[in-house]
């Protein structure tokens, strides 16, 4: 009986130590950020309705939630990359990305095959802990039956000189 309790105690110690050792790993950080999902805000309710109408809302939200979770592997398949970029390179490239706080959709223009989404994102610089707001127009294209994000980053799109 004492030996069984001793074995159980040792197993529990190793299990707790193992979990504590994983506390800095990406999967745990992703799980923590899922506790409070990213709330995509819409400056105009018609923008949300337009994303619903073309069937892009859930993919768009998943894309940006993946950024917030820092889960670059889940975001990679949504990128319409023109260059032969590996997932390994993509994940390493985004490893130092600024932390996503908010996404605000200002407007949406769409057709049956494309969508242009005017957004403002608030990102936090992890080195200075300062926020910055960036505005951009994202392009999305329907490839087959799947919405794909058009990559505008020059390092990933092959347009860097």
Beta strands, then each sheet from edge to edge (+ up, - down):
strand 1: 40-42
strand 2: 79-80
strand 3: 99-110
strand 4: 114-124
strand 5: 131-143
strand 6: 146-150
sheet 1: 1+ 3+ 4- 5+ 6- 2-
end
